[in-house]
Amino acid sequence: MPQYVSRGTFIDTQKCVENVGGNRFNLVIIAANRARELARNNKHSLKHEHVHTTVTALLEVQEGKIGEEYIKRIKFPEPRNMVDRGANFR
């Protein structure tokens, strides 16, 4: 089997999944939310500076800095139903 060499950072997705409790969906939610946090914190950085927020978020999960307890701190928006939007079903 050929070995591929990447110029980027190696991210072990299986280890990331294990660090967030074994659920891939939780990994996606946690990494996406953390990447948004990083992007908000770096929005005032120089324009030519390229920030890889998604890779940084996944690396934090892989290293164990962020785990499944992080999902408890995420504030999800309240679900909206059709009645709240004024829909008229007749």
N, CA and C atoms as a LAMMPS dump frame, in Angstrom:
ITEM: TIMESTEP
0
ITEM: NUMBER OF ATOMS
270
ITEM: BOX BOUNDS ff ff ff
-5.0000000000000000e+02 5.0000000000000000e+02
-5.0000000000000000e+02 5.0000000000000000e+02
-5.0000000000000000e+02 5.0000000000000000e+02
ITEM: ATOMS id mol type element x y z
1 1 1 N 0.846 -1.174 0
2 1 2 C 0 0 0
3 1 3 C 0.891 1.236 0
4 2 1 N 0.647 2.159 -0.913
5 2 2 C 1.504 3.353 -0.973
6 2 3 C 1.252 4.27 0.211
7 3 1 N 2.301 4.926 0.625
8 3 2 C 2.192 5.869 1.73
9 3 3 C 2.166 7.273 1.15
10 4 1 N 1.163 8.026 1.508
11 4 2 C 1.012 9.373 0.986
12 4 3 C 1.576 10.378 1.99
13 5 1 N 2.303 11.321 1.488
14 5 2 C 2.876 12.361 2.329
15 5 3 C 2.093 13.639 2.086
16 6 1 N 1.594 14.2 3.141
17 6 2 C 0.811 15.419 3.045
18 6 3 C 1.654 16.61 3.467
19 7 1 N 1.455 17.717 2.788
20 7 2 C 2.153 18.937 3.191
21 7 3 C 1.441 19.606 4.352
22 8 1 N 0.217 19.197 4.588
23 8 2 C -0.556 19.786 5.666
24 8 3 C -0.419 19.012 6.957
25 9 1 N -1.223 19.383 7.908
26 9 2 C -1.216 18.748 9.217
27 9 3 C -2.005 17.45 9.143
28 10 1 N -1.499 16.405 9.767
29 10 2 C -2.199 15.128 9.782
30 10 3 C -3.244 15.14 10.882
31 11 1 N -4.481 14.868 10.505
32 11 2 C -5.571 14.828 11.465
33 11 3 C -6.122 13.405 11.477
34 12 1 N -6.078 12.771 12.616
35 12 2 C -6.606 11.423 12.793
36 12 3 C -8.067 11.542 13.186
37 13 1 N -8.961 11.36 12.203
38 13 2 C -10.382 11.558 12.468
39 13 3 C -10.929 10.537 13.457
40 14 1 N -10.39 9.322 13.427
41 14 2 C -10.874 8.313 14.365
42 14 3 C -10.569 8.712 15.812
43 15 1 N -9.393 9.284 16.026
44 15 2 C -9.041 9.752 17.367
45 15 3 C -9.93 10.929 17.776
46 16 1 N -10.229 11.801 16.818
47 16 2 C -11.123 12.927 17.101
48 16 3 C -12.503 12.426 17.509
49 17 1 N -13.016 11.417 16.789
50 17 2 C -14.334 10.86 17.11
51 17 3 C -14.318 10.254 18.506
52 18 1 N -13.249 9.545 18.85
53 18 2 C -13.15 8.954 20.186
54 18 3 C -13.105 10.026 21.268
55 19 1 N -12.448 11.154 20.998
56 19 2 C -12.328 12.221 21.994
57 19 3 C -13.639 12.956 22.243
58 20 1 N -14.583 12.847 21.313
59 20 2 C -15.876 13.513 21.51
60 20 3 C -16.978 12.516 21.842
61 21 1 N -16.603 11.327 22.294
62 21 2 C -17.59 10.369 22.753
63 21 3 C -18 9.321 21.738
64 22 1 N -17.323 9.21 20.628
65 22 2 C -17.618 8.173 19.653
66 22 3 C -18.717 8.494 18.673
67 23 1 N -19.121 9.744 18.585
68 23 2 C -20.212 10.138 17.7
69 23 3 C -19.687 11.129 16.664
70 24 1 N -19.721 10.74 15.39
71 24 2 C -19.215 11.615 14.32
72 24 3 C -20.039 12.896 14.193
73 25 1 N -21.331 12.804 14.438
74 25 2 C -22.179 13.994 14.366
75 25 3 C -21.736 15.027 15.39
76 26 1 N -21.429 14.578 16.605
77 26 2 C -20.939 15.504 17.626
78 26 3 C -19.625 16.141 17.205
79 27 1 N -18.759 15.356 16.543
80 27 2 C -17.489 15.908 16.061
81 27 3 C -17.743 17.049 15.086
82 28 1 N -18.679 16.865 14.178
83 28 2 C -18.988 17.911 13.193
84 28 3 C -19.519 19.16 13.887
85 29 1 N -20.441 18.974 14.829
86 29 2 C -21.028 20.116 15.547
87 29 3 C -19.963 20.858 16.344
88 30 1 N -19.134 20.118 17.058
89 30 2 C -18.108 20.729 17.901
90 30 3 C -17.068 21.448 17.054
91 31 1 N -16.579 20.791 16
92 31 2 C -15.547 21.403 15.159
93 31 3 C -16.074 22.637 14.434
94 32 1 N -17.297 22.574 13.948
95 32 2 C -17.874 23.723 13.248
96 32 3 C -18.048 24.911 14.189
97 33 1 N -18.558 24.649 15.381
98 33 2 C -18.766 25.731 16.339
99 33 3 C -17.437 26.332 16.794
100 34 1 N -16.454 25.484 17.051
101 34 2 C -15.137 25.966 17.48
102 34 3 C -14.469 26.765 16.365
103 35 1 N -14.621 26.32 15.116
104 35 2 C -14.043 27.054 13.985
105 35 3 C -14.682 28.442 13.863
106 36 1 N -15.984 28.527 14.115
107 36 2 C -16.642 29.841 14.09
108 36 3 C -16.121 30.735 15.203
109 37 1 N -15.908 30.152 16.379
110 37 2 C -15.338 30.934 17.486
111 37 3 C -13.965 31.475 17.114
112 38 1 N -13.129 30.615 16.551
113 38 2 C -11.787 31.043 16.146
114 38 3 C -11.849 32.128 15.081
115 39 1 N -12.772 31.989 14.134
116 39 2 C -12.904 32.998 13.077
117 39 3 C -13.352 34.335 13.655
118 40 1 N -14.285 34.305 14.616
119 40 2 C -14.731 35.557 15.249
120 40 3 C -13.594 36.226 16.002
121 41 1 N -12.779 35.443 16.669
122 41 2 C -11.661 36.01 17.431
123 41 3 C -10.567 36.545 16.524
124 42 1 N -10.451 36.039 15.309
125 42 2 C -9.398 36.457 14.391
126 42 3 C -9.901 37.389 13.294
127 43 1 N -11.101 37.921 13.425
128 43 2 C -11.647 38.757 12.352
129 43 3 C -10.903 40.082 12.202
130 44 1 N -10.184 40.503 13.229
131 44 2 C -9.447 41.759 13.141
132 44 3 C -7.982 41.537 12.756
133 45 1 N -7.642 40.307 12.363
134 45 2 C -6.26 40.026 11.981
135 45 3 C -5.979 40.628 10.606
136 46 1 N -4.723 40.62 10.235
137 46 2 C -4.338 41.183 8.949
138 46 3 C -4.961 40.406 7.809
139 47 1 N -5.311 41.101 6.719
140 47 2 C -5.998 40.458 5.605
141 47 3 C -5.131 39.418 4.91
142 48 1 N -3.842 39.61 4.865
143 48 2 C -2.993 38.652 4.163
144 48 3 C -2.684 37.425 5.009
145 49 1 N -3.025 37.474 6.283
146 49 2 C -2.8 36.332 7.158
147 49 3 C -3.909 35.308 6.923
148 50 1 N -3.522 34.087 6.574
149 50 2 C -4.499 33.054 6.269
150 50 3 C -4.659 32.15 7.488
151 51 1 N -5.841 32.128 8.042
152 51 2 C -6.092 31.369 9.253
153 51 3 C -6.928 30.144 8.893
154 52 1 N -6.439 28.957 9.231
155 52 2 C -7.154 27.712 8.98
156 52 3 C -7.916 27.32 10.238
157 53 1 N -9.091 27.899 10.392
158 53 2 C -9.829 27.695 11.629
159 53 3 C -10.35 26.268 11.768
160 54 1 N -10.749 25.649 10.663
161 54 2 C -11.276 24.291 10.732
162 54 3 C -10.198 23.306 11.15
163 55 1 N -9.008 23.449 10.568
164 55 2 C -7.893 22.571 10.918
165 55 3 C -7.5 22.781 12.373
166 56 1 N -7.464 24.021 12.807
167 56 2 C -7.125 24.318 14.198
168 56 3 C -8.139 23.696 15.145
169 57 1 N -9.426 23.792 14.809
170 57 2 C -10.467 23.215 15.653
171 57 3 C -10.321 21.695 15.737
172 58 1 N -10.06 21.041 14.615
173 58 2 C -9.894 19.59 14.621
174 58 3 C -8.638 19.171 15.374
175 59 1 N -7.576 19.953 15.263
176 59 2 C -6.357 19.649 16.011
177 59 3 C -6.584 19.776 17.517
178 60 1 N -7.38 20.763 17.929
179 60 2 C -7.691 20.91 19.348
180 60 3 C -8.471 19.704 19.863
181 61 1 N -9.382 19.186 19.042
182 61 2 C -10.134 17.995 19.43
183 61 3 C -9.194 16.788 19.495
184 62 1 N -8.337 16.66 18.495
185 62 2 C -7.41 15.528 18.436
186 62 3 C -6.459 15.498 19.625
187 63 1 N -6.007 16.67 20.041
188 63 2 C -5.067 16.758 21.163
189 63 3 C -5.758 16.641 22.518
190 64 1 N -7.076 16.61 22.522
191 64 2 C -7.813 16.461 23.772
192 64 3 C -8.094 17.768 24.485
193 65 1 N -7.821 18.889 23.841
194 65 2 C -8.098 20.19 24.452
195 65 3 C -9.599 20.467 24.497
196 66 1 N -10.324 19.884 23.544
197 66 2 C -11.774 20.035 23.478
198 66 3 C -12.363 18.631 23.429
199 67 1 N -13.356 18.373 24.264
200 67 2 C -13.983 17.058 24.306
201 67 3 C -15.489 17.175 24.216
202 68 1 N -16.164 16.097 24.619
203 68 2 C -17.617 16.088 24.493
204 68 3 C -18.303 17.064 25.456
205 69 1 N -17.605 17.531 26.489
206 69 2 C -18.212 18.514 27.398
207 69 3 C -18.413 19.87 26.697
208 70 1 N -17.691 20.085 25.612
209 70 2 C -17.797 21.347 24.87
210 70 3 C -19.184 21.525 24.27
211 71 1 N -19.804 20.42 23.865
212 71 2 C -21.122 20.514 23.219
213 71 3 C -22.183 21.006 24.202
214 72 1 N -21.953 20.821 25.495
215 72 2 C -22.91 21.295 26.5
216 72 3 C -22.897 22.81 26.608
217 73 1 N -21.796 23.441 26.188
218 73 2 C -21.694 24.906 26.279
219 73 3 C -22.221 25.609 25.04
220 74 1 N -22.499 24.851 23.976
221 74 2 C -22.985 25.455 22.731
222 74 3 C -24.441 25.863 22.923
223 75 1 N -24.747 27.08 22.53
224 75 2 C -26.117 27.566 22.63
225 75 3 C -26.774 27.414 21.269
226 76 1 N -27.678 26.446 21.167
227 76 2 C -28.394 26.213 19.925
228 76 3 C -29.596 27.139 19.858
229 77 1 N -29.959 27.617 18.661
230 77 2 C -31.135 28.484 18.558
231 77 3 C -32.409 27.693 18.83
232 78 1 N -33.407 28.386 19.32
233 78 2 C -34.698 27.743 19.578
234 78 3 C -35.32 27.337 18.246
235 79 1 N -35.919 26.157 18.188
236 79 2 C -36.565 25.746 16.935
237 79 3 C -37.783 26.617 16.646
238 80 1 N -37.94 26.929 15.379
239 80 2 C -39.093 27.733 14.972
240 80 3 C -40.046 26.841 14.207
241 81 1 N -41.316 26.945 14.504
242 81 2 C -42.298 26.164 13.752
243 81 3 C -43.119 27.096 12.876
244 82 1 N -43.965 26.54 12.071
245 82 2 C -44.736 27.334 11.109
246 82 3 C -45.717 28.276 11.806
247 83 1 N -46.228 27.9 12.965
248 83 2 C -47.174 28.754 13.674
249 83 3 C -46.478 30.019 14.154
250 84 1 N -45.232 29.9 14.62
251 84 2 C -44.486 31.068 15.082
252 84 3 C -44.253 32.068 13.954
253 85 1 N -44.186 31.583 12.735
254 85 2 C -43.932 32.481 11.6
255 85 3 C -45.217 33.048 11.001
256 86 1 N -46.339 32.723 11.593
257 86 2 C -47.592 33.296 11.118
258 86 3 C -48.216 32.562 9.965
259 87 1 N -47.901 31.309 9.774
260 87 2 C -48.485 30.54 8.683
261 87 3 C -49.961 30.27 8.971
262 88 1 N -50.747 30.258 7.94
263 88 2 C -52.177 30.031 8.079
264 88 3 C -52.525 28.75 7.319
265 89 1 N -52.861 27.694 8.063
266 89 2 C -53.208 26.426 7.444
267 89 3 C -54.723 26.233 7.48
268 90 1 N -55.409 26.489 6.384
269 90 2 C -56.859 26.282 6.305
270 90 3 C -57.229 25.637 5.039
